[in-house]
Amino acid sequence: MVRAMCGAKLIEKKRTEDLIEMLGLKETAVQMAKVNGVRWYGHVLRRDDGHVLRKVLEFEVRGKRKRGRPKKTWKTQMEKESKNVALEKKDAMNLARWRVRVSEIAAGVNPATPIYRDKPASKLD
């Protein structure tokens, strides 16, 4: 689809990554991956404690790890992304709040900088 959008043909030997960058979709693809991950994370958190998805999420592997930096896990990445938009595990039960925060990830809004609509704009704007 990206090739069709750019009008590029396979014979031209252009890399798909270059075409995506040319269209300005690279950041969008990364954001959508984050959105889908956090959305699924909320879905799993809303499951019962006995559900297999919830058991897998909470599963801890016994034993020793190899030397070096610990591997990044999907769970820790999703916890980090959800904290970036001020979401906690308990918020997963409030589906309306979860959806609003997930849409903020999609829009690229940073809730650390609040927007006050009821205050008048400053004279510097």
BAFI-3210 file (N, C-alpha, C; in Angstrom, 3 decimals, decimal comma, padded with zeros to 6 digits):
// residues 125
n [1|2|3|4|5|6|7|8|9|10|11|12|13|14|15|16|17|18|19|20|21|22|23|24|25|26|27|28|29|30|31|32|33|34|35|36|37|38|39|40|41|42|43|44|45|46|47|48|49|50|51|52|53|54|55|56|57|58|59|60|61|62|63|64|65|66|67|68|69|70|71|72|73|74|75|76|77|78|79|80|81|82|83|84|85|86|87|88|89|90|91|92|93|94|95|96|97|98|99|100|101|102|103|104|105|106|107|108|109|110|111|112|113|114|115|116|117|118|119|120|121|122|123|124|125]
n.u [000,816|001,982|003,814|002,064|000,909|003,064|003,673|005,711|007,585|008,435|010,675|012,173|013,656|013,407|013,549|011,116|011,057|012,230|010,298|008,136|009,151|009,402|006,737|006,081|005,074|006,338|006,487|003,798|003,227|004,683|003,381|000,826|001,377|002,041|-000,408|-002,143|-000,944|-001,237|-003,988|-004,661|-003,409|-005,007|-007,347|-006,589|-006,088|-008,665|-009,772|-010,852|-009,203|-008,589|-008,463|-006,796|-005,204|-004,717|-003,334|-001,008|000,034|000,726|002,599|005,625|008,866|010,821|014,158|017,565|018,654|020,510|023,762|024,153|022,169|018,747|016,218|013,885|010,510|007,227|005,230|006,462|007,030|004,450|003,414|005,052|004,324|001,613|001,835|002,945|000,784|-000,643|-002,035|-003,109|-003,064|-005,506|-007,166|-007,976|-010,407|-012,191|-013,498|-014,128|-012,364|-009,952|-010,093|-010,047|-007,490|-005,928|-006,541|-005,238|-002,603|-002,570|-003,003|-000,761|-000,603|000,664|-000,022|001,308|001,650|-000,785|-003,816|-005,573|-008,727|-010,591|-009,353|-008,373|-006,516|-003,035|-001,427|000,830|000,506]
n.v [-001,177|001,203|001,610|002,045|004,433|006,143|005,890|004,307|001,725|-001,789|-002,289|-000,020|-000,325|000,793|001,088|-000,021|001,162|003,642|004,759|004,930|006,773|008,945|009,543|010,392|008,724|007,257|007,907|007,735|005,014|003,929|005,119|003,993|001,332|001,477|002,371|000,220|-001,780|-000,827|-000,689|-003,422|-004,329|-003,133|-004,543|-007,144|-006,693|-006,239|-008,728|-011,707|-012,879|-015,599|-016,129|-017,278|-015,445|-013,447|-014,901|-015,503|-012,950|-012,248|-014,162|-015,371|-016,272|-018,821|-019,184|-018,382|-015,498|-014,768|-013,230|-009,640|-006,873|-006,915|-008,343|-006,466|-006,609|-007,290|-006,624|-004,779|-002,737|-001,946|-001,093|001,106|002,749|003,171|004,570|006,905|008,293|008,748|006,492|003,828|000,445|000,036|001,739|000,398|-000,838|001,208|001,837|003,993|006,063|004,774|004,508|007,209|007,989|006,247|007,207|009,610|008,811|008,047|010,512|011,802|013,394|014,853|014,277|015,350|017,988|019,945|021,101|023,977|024,892|026,619|028,893|032,203|032,994|033,834|037,054|036,852|034,957]
n.w [000,000|000,723|-001,318|-003,460|-002,644|-002,862|-005,485|-006,327|-007,872|-007,815|-009,347|-009,115|-006,837|-004,213|-000,719|001,620|004,136|003,601|001,948|003,696|005,503|003,793|003,342|005,834|007,784|009,695|012,470|013,037|012,704|014,822|016,993|016,703|017,198|019,905|020,925|020,304|021,835|024,505|024,603|024,407|026,724|028,695|028,179|028,940|031,651|032,578|032,622|034,442|037,457|037,267|034,578|031,621|030,159|032,029|033,939|032,523|032,156|034,762|035,352|036,654|035,860|037,198|038,427|037,404|035,668|032,671|032,522|032,513|031,242|032,157|030,088|028,138|028,844|027,542|029,301|031,093|029,296|028,500|030,938|031,341|029,130|029,725|032,113|031,155|030,198|032,450|033,504|035,549|036,882|038,198|036,824|034,594|034,895|034,629|031,853|030,156|030,937|030,391|027,604|026,809|027,619|026,062|023,548|023,767|023,608|020,957|019,754|020,495|022,724|025,651|028,893|031,025|030,712|031,399|029,838|030,158|029,700|030,740|031,623|030,698|027,719|027,700|027,351|025,894|023,951]
ca.u [000,000|002,880|004,348|001,007|000,746|004,213|003,819|006,988|007,470|009,462|011,861|012,954|014,496|013,350|013,213|009,820|011,311|012,457|009,015|007,344|009,730|009,078|005,339|005,929|004,263|007,153|006,044|002,431|003,255|005,167|002,308|-000,259|001,833|001,899|-001,843|-002,700|-000,405|-001,859|-005,394|-004,712|-003,020|-006,217|-008,262|-006,110|-006,270|-010,078|-010,157|-010,866|-007,891|-008,368|-008,396|-005,458|-004,434|-004,304|-002,311|000,228|000,550|001,295|003,506|007,039|009,709|011,789|015,505|018,467|018,817|021,890|024,444|023,857|020,947|017,541|015,490|012,646|009,353|006,048|004,513|007,110|006,861|003,066|003,291|005,727|003,494|000,390|002,190|003,197|-000,485|-001,254|-002,924|-002,657|-003,781|-006,884|-007,942|-008,428|-011,821|-012,950|-013,249|-014,211|-011,091|-008,898|-010,195|-009,610|-006,027|-005,362|-006,651|-004,188|-001,375|-002,708|-002,895|000,553|-000,780|001,395|-000,829|002,145|001,440|-002,240|-004,404|-006,661|-009,614|-011,433|-008,586|-008,141|-005,185|-002,144|-001,203|002,006|000,136]
ca.v [000,000|002,360|001,804|002,639|005,824|006,907|005,698|003,626|000,352|-002,686|-002,179|001,142|-000,798|001,684|000,367|000,342|002,090|004,966|005,256|005,301|008,019|009,984|009,901|010,917|007,785|006,475|008,181|007,260|003,567|003,665|005,489|003,018|000,122|001,748|002,433|-001,130|-002,517|-000,364|-001,101|-004,855|-004,425|-002,841|-005,667|-008,254|-006,330|-006,329|-010,141|-012,291|-013,337|-016,973|-016,258|-017,673|-014,244|-012,770|-015,749|-015,338|-011,609|-012,222|-015,292|-015,076|-017,423|-019,104|-019,461|-017,245|-014,928|-014,673|-011,992|-008,466|-006,119|-007,730|-008,130|-005,704|-007,462|-006,596|-006,102|-003,558|-001,695|-001,460|-000,331|002,387|003,548|003,581|005,600|008,144|009,001|008,777|005,354|002,804|-000,823|000,159|002,487|-000,491|-001,144|002,363|001,737|005,314|006,753|004,060|004,861|008,597|008,027|005,556|008,135|010,619|008,235|008,111|011,906|012,310|014,374|014,552|014,783|016,000|019,414|020,055|022,169|024,573|025,555|027,606|030,096|033,010|032,886|034,901|038,109|036,503|034,023]
ca.w [000,000|000,786|-002,672|-004,282|-002,214|-003,358|-006,924|-006,547|-008,363|-007,293|-010,198|-008,672|-005,728|-003,055|000,493|002,193|005,241|003,025|001,456|004,873|006,009|002,818|003,566|007,186|008,545|010,629|013,829|013,151|012,881|016,175|017,899|016,608|017,885|021,333|021,219|020,282|022,976|025,751|024,534|024,734|028,123|029,456|027,979|029,769|033,061|032,912|032,725|035,785|037,916|036,875|033,118|031,176|029,780|033,257|034,547|031,751|032,428|036,107|035,509|036,893|035,563|038,252|037,961|037,275|034,332|032,210|032,895|031,704|031,464|031,989|028,850|028,245|028,648|027,034|030,464|031,589|028,278|028,558|032,181|031,103|028,231|030,405|033,088|030,426|030,042|033,784|033,708|036,480|036,716|038,680|035,831|033,521|035,114|034,144|030,415|029,531|031,216|029,673|026,181|026,632|027,739|024,902|022,421|023,952|023,057|019,502|019,333|020,873|023,783|026,881|029,993|032,021|030,506|031,302|029,038|030,912|028,757|031,398|031,900|029,492|027,138|028,130|026,360|025,115|022,868]
c.u [000,870|003,457|003,316|000,809|001,861|004,329|005,134|006,727|008,618|010,760|012,765|013,845|014,548|012,893|011,887|010,003|011,524|011,152|008,121|007,838|009,390|007,629|005,103|005,090|005,045|006,688|004,633|002,392|003,710|004,076|001,179|000,124|001,693|000,427|-002,435|-002,201|-001,069|-003,342|-005,531|-004,359|-004,228|-007,228|-007,877|-006,320|-007,733|-010,571|-010,159|-009,459|-007,572|-008,240|-006,951|-004,607|-003,899|-003,210|-000,975|000,857|001,269|002,346|004,948|007,843|010,711|013,150|016,319|018,513|020,286|022,482|023,968|022,526|019,738|016,820|014,257|011,487|008,185|005,305|005,142|006,988|005,453|002,812|003,914|004,871|002,227|000,683|002,488|001,928|-001,316|-002,311|-002,291|-003,474|-005,242|-007,772|-008,471|-009,907|-012,725|-012,673|-013,267|-012,897|-009,960|-008,908|-009,723|-008,097|-005,345|-005,446|-005,642|-002,849|-001,409|-002,520|-001,527|000,487|-000,008|000,605|-000,011|002,049|-000,052|-002,667|-005,598|-007,521|-010,427|-010,670|-008,373|-006,704|-004,326|-001,928|-000,020|001,671|-000,193]
c.v [001,256|002,655|002,455|004,105|006,703|006,843|005,025|002,197|-000,477|-002,578|-001,035|000,832|000,189|000,873|000,878|001,334|003,506|005,580|005,698|006,615|009,190|010,467|010,510|010,020|007,015|006,678|007,658|005,763|003,206|003,991|004,464|001,704|000,297|001,743|001,037|-001,967|-002,127|-000,744|-002,579|-005,081|-004,151|-003,971|-006,846|-007,945|-006,422|-007,774|-010,592|-012,771|-014,753|-017,178|-016,495|-016,455|-013,530|-013,566|-015,578|-013,982|-011,562|-013,304|-014,813|-016,351|-017,596|-019,383|-018,199|-016,783|-014,990|-013,351|-010,850|-007,819|-007,034|-007,362|-007,275|-006,654|-006,622|-005,929|-004,805|-002,421|-001,106|-000,667|001,052|003,293|004,032|004,640|006,935|008,961|008,929|007,694|004,382|001,543|-000,704|000,919|001,610|-000,827|000,003|002,488|003,100|006,080|006,106|004,453|006,278|008,673|007,335|006,463|009,271|010,105|008,352|009,530|012,495|013,368|013,918|015,119|015,435|017,521|019,645|021,252|022,690|025,381|026,665|028,891|030,881|032,852|034,058|035,899|037,801|035,609|034,731]
c.w [000,000|-000,593|-003,578|-003,925|-002,754|-004,878|-007,278|-007,003|-007,814|-008,078|-009,733|-007,471|-004,551|-001,850|001,056|003,336|004,731|002,530|002,609|005,445|005,092|003,007|004,945|008,069|009,596|012,064|014,053|013,398|014,294|017,191|017,877|017,280|019,399|021,744|021,293|021,455|024,278|025,772|024,918|026,205|029,023|029,365|028,880|031,249|033,498|033,034|034,177|036,148|037,460|035,369|032,684|030,769|031,015|033,962|033,839|032,031|033,771|036,341|035,681|036,666|036,691|037,637|037,838|035,825|033,940|032,683|032,010|032,060|031,279|030,686|029,117|027,971|028,146|028,179|030,969|030,584|028,331|029,835|032,023|030,221|028,917|031,466|032,409|030,222|031,321|033,963|034,687|036,253|037,128|037,685|034,711|033,673|034,677|032,643|029,719|029,723|030,427|028,193|025,908|026,662|026,562|023,677|022,539|023,447|021,542|018,987|019,650|021,951|025,004|028,048|031,095|031,893|030,302|030,461|029,820|029,951|029,421|031,733|030,618|029,011|027,600|027,003|025,463|023,933|021,598]
res [m|v|r|a|m|c|g|a|k|l|i|e|k|k|r|t|e|d|l|i|e|m|l|g|l|k|e|t|a|v|q|m|a|k|v|n|g|v|r|w|y|g|h|v|l|r|r|d|d|g|h|v|l|r|k|v|l|e|f|e|v|r|g|k|r|k|r|g|r|p|k|k|t|w|k|t|q|m|e|k|e|s|k|n|v|a|l|e|k|k|d|a|m|n|l|a|r|w|r|v|r|v|s|e|i|a|a|g|v|n|p|a|t|p|i|y|r|d|k|p|a|s|k|l|d]
***
